[in-house]
């Protein structure tokens, strides 16, 4: 993972979470993971293609996802319904968009795919040939892991 | 799912009391230099207070004297002096001790204080770990936890038994003793060799534990030399051979590290690098620099390459798994007053220090990366990995060296740390010079 890519994601995740949830956000230690990564329960995936290619995964437990969606909507949600899913999608969009803007300013050019949401138990994700950077963000509702696996086209 | 979990919890609870009832090993516990130890109660004849022993001249310092135990004369060993632990002087002159019944004779030992007798399950005893520090691991038969305290169980037969006579108890002393007696014939010199071996093994273990430095054919030559040197150094200072802390491990490794891994290369050092890359040719060059740290080495190499091949297309992949170091690399500021001449064209003076121009920076990809994960780099002309391989586990060392071989172009060059060499030398041609340990890929 190029050093230049790391900060935009860390910063934008911090800023966006803090802004939309209006709560204390703290960042855990960053670390690297190779190939397959277990998914906590709800994962929003955004793909990248261009000078830089790969994907970004926003991963959290179902419980955290419902709570986050409740706060963002300003109403108590009971389950992970369409509204909750749409809200998590939007969160992923906001964080990615802000990070990507920063990367564009640094001169990297690429396109994004719309986020897709995956839910279920015992899932894992594998990205061949790219190691993933894990940015754990801790919020009062649980943990959101941002899993970034991108690299420049060789 | 939840049912099974409850069930296992229940089973554990049922098991617990049963476990505590089983006590097939009893030991007398005592303290030495603030740590807790135990001795098998079967070896302990009695607990005693020694007050007046008779000093015997010409004995090692740990022999405090002989003692009259109801008519039987026994020798008294001070375990604290024996293990080089601090000795508290007692005002009344009364020492706590144990009288041990060994296979052949009875012996008294002095300890700081006697604690109690505890019964444990012998299955709970775990093998000793090499870094228990104060006491050489071979005198410890195991470790056990009882009521939250860890007890090291001393093997008294090994300590005082027939094999290891009292004359030669501590490995270091034994070593010095046997070294002094070298010209004499018989068993002694042979023993000194084996003792040296265990000491070396011990150092291997501690280097692994404290610094994750793994001794393998990659760095064995250096270790052998360093061990002799270390023995001389420590002997002169009257210190123990063993490594007991991270600081001491650092001290041991001091001569291992290569020069200028974390600094800009000075001109004369750069000269000998240029000698190495003399034979490289072509128009497209790729360089891989795993373990680049803050990037000083990377910038030096990149500048040297650019000077030598001004028209070439050059790309450098520099990686480190230390996030803090690698994060500072892309915007590294130099504080050097006299920059080496080869680097001057690529520097620009800023407010905070001397920066690197984009002409140089644009050639380098700094990546936060773990070399044990998939390495996505093209075929390389040069791989610069100084003092990196030795800090991987033996299996990973072999794997990474194999990968270096695969990733090099024919005639590509691998530079390892000054005290490192590849495991399979047949695959490489040594082209080292005075400042670099370098190898060319052997394609035959």
Interface residues (C-beta under 8 A of the other chain):
Chain A: X1 X2 X3 X4 X6 X7 X30 X32 X34 X35 X128 X129 X130 X131 X133 X151 X152 X154
Chain B: X321 X323 X326 X327 X329 X330 X365 X366 X367 X368 X369 X370 X372 X373 X374 X376 X378
